[in-house]
Amino acid sequence: MFSKILPYLTYLTIFIFSLLSLILFQPNLSIADNCYYYCTGNLCYNSSNMTNYCMKRRAECQINCTYNKDNKSWGAIAYSSKDKGFGWSHEWNDENEAKKVALDNCSKHGSGCEVRVWYYNNCAALAADGDIVTWGVDIVGSKAEQKALEKCKQAGGKNCVIEVTRKCSK
């Protein structure tokens, strides 16, 4: 009899521990900590993830969230599908200035640059497959990347890749 209910008890135990971990280990974010949490994303927020990517991301976010607390919050990404050059801007008080800076930065790396996306108090990423260029915007950088890839596939892309990783306006 016990052998018949053992698999169910295992699943129930896993479910209970999963539920408890969601409740007990939910990050308690102060307003100052929100920037760091949104900048690092779920994958890297927990300092136990010691991959090179997460260690670098946490360091960048720590600097960004500690020293850049003013209200400059416009960002933009410019991209050239011709040669995959890009430029971006962040922390601008003015939308048009953010676009101009992104376009100027892109022009240093590519020809045929166009401002593809601008955003306020968010993160953005850009995905492409040849001439198909899409973007995603979200307050969480990793979600912006996911949205960019999903939109690229929806637009008919077969080999969509992130060409511009998450760039956050704050």
ChimeraX attribute file (.defattr): number of C-alpha atoms within 10 A of each C-alpha:
attribute: neighborCount
match mode: 1-to-1
recipient: residues
	/A:1	5
	/A:2	7
	/A:3	7
	/A:4	8
	/A:5	9
	/A:6	11
	/A:7	11
	/A:8	11
	/A:9	12
	/A:10	11
	/A:11	11
	/A:12	12
	/A:13	12
	/A:14	12
	/A:15	12
	/A:16	12
	/A:17	12
	/A:18	12
	/A:19	12
	/A:20	12
	/A:21	11
	/A:22	11
	/A:23	10
	/A:24	10
	/A:25	9
	/A:26	9
	/A:27	14
	/A:28	9
	/A:29	11
	/A:30	9
	/A:31	8
	/A:32	11
	/A:33	15
	/A:34	14
	/A:35	22
	/A:36	21
	/A:37	22
	/A:38	20
	/A:39	28
	/A:40	24
	/A:41	19
	/A:42	14
	/A:43	11
	/A:44	19
	/A:45	19
	/A:46	14
	/A:47	11
	/A:48	9
	/A:49	12
	/A:50	11
	/A:51	11
	/A:52	9
	/A:53	10
	/A:54	19
	/A:55	17
	/A:56	14
	/A:57	16
	/A:58	21
	/A:59	12
	/A:60	14
	/A:61	20
	/A:62	18
	/A:63	11
	/A:64	16
	/A:65	18
	/A:66	12
	/A:67	9
	/A:68	13
	/A:69	13
	/A:70	10
	/A:71	11
	/A:72	16
	/A:73	20
	/A:74	25
	/A:75	31
	/A:76	31
	/A:77	30
	/A:78	29
	/A:79	29
	/A:80	22
	/A:81	20
	/A:82	12
	/A:83	13
	/A:84	17
	/A:85	20
	/A:86	27
	/A:87	24
	/A:88	25
	/A:89	24
	/A:90	27
	/A:91	21
	/A:92	20
	/A:93	15
	/A:94	13
	/A:95	17
	/A:96	14
	/A:97	16
	/A:98	26
	/A:99	27
	/A:100	17
	/A:101	21
	/A:102	27
	/A:103	26
	/A:104	18
	/A:105	20
	/A:106	25
	/A:107	19
	/A:108	12
	/A:109	15
	/A:110	19
	/A:111	16
	/A:112	15
	/A:113	25
	/A:114	18
	/A:115	21
	/A:116	18
	/A:117	20
	/A:118	24
	/A:119	22
	/A:120	24
	/A:121	17
	/A:122	23
	/A:123	29
	/A:124	30
	/A:125	28
	/A:126	30
	/A:127	27
	/A:128	24
	/A:129	20
	/A:130	15
	/A:131	10
	/A:132	16
	/A:133	23
	/A:134	25
	/A:135	25
	/A:136	23
	/A:137	26
	/A:138	21
	/A:139	20
	/A:140	20
	/A:141	24
	/A:142	23
	/A:143	19
	/A:144	24
	/A:145	26
	/A:146	19
	/A:147	21
	/A:148	29
	/A:149	26
	/A:150	17
	/A:151	20
	/A:152	25
	/A:153	19
	/A:154	11
	/A:155	14
	/A:156	11
	/A:157	20
	/A:158	13
	/A:159	12
	/A:160	21
	/A:161	19
	/A:162	19
	/A:163	21
	/A:164	22
	/A:165	17
	/A:166	23
	/A:167	23
	/A:168	29
	/A:169	23
	/A:170	25
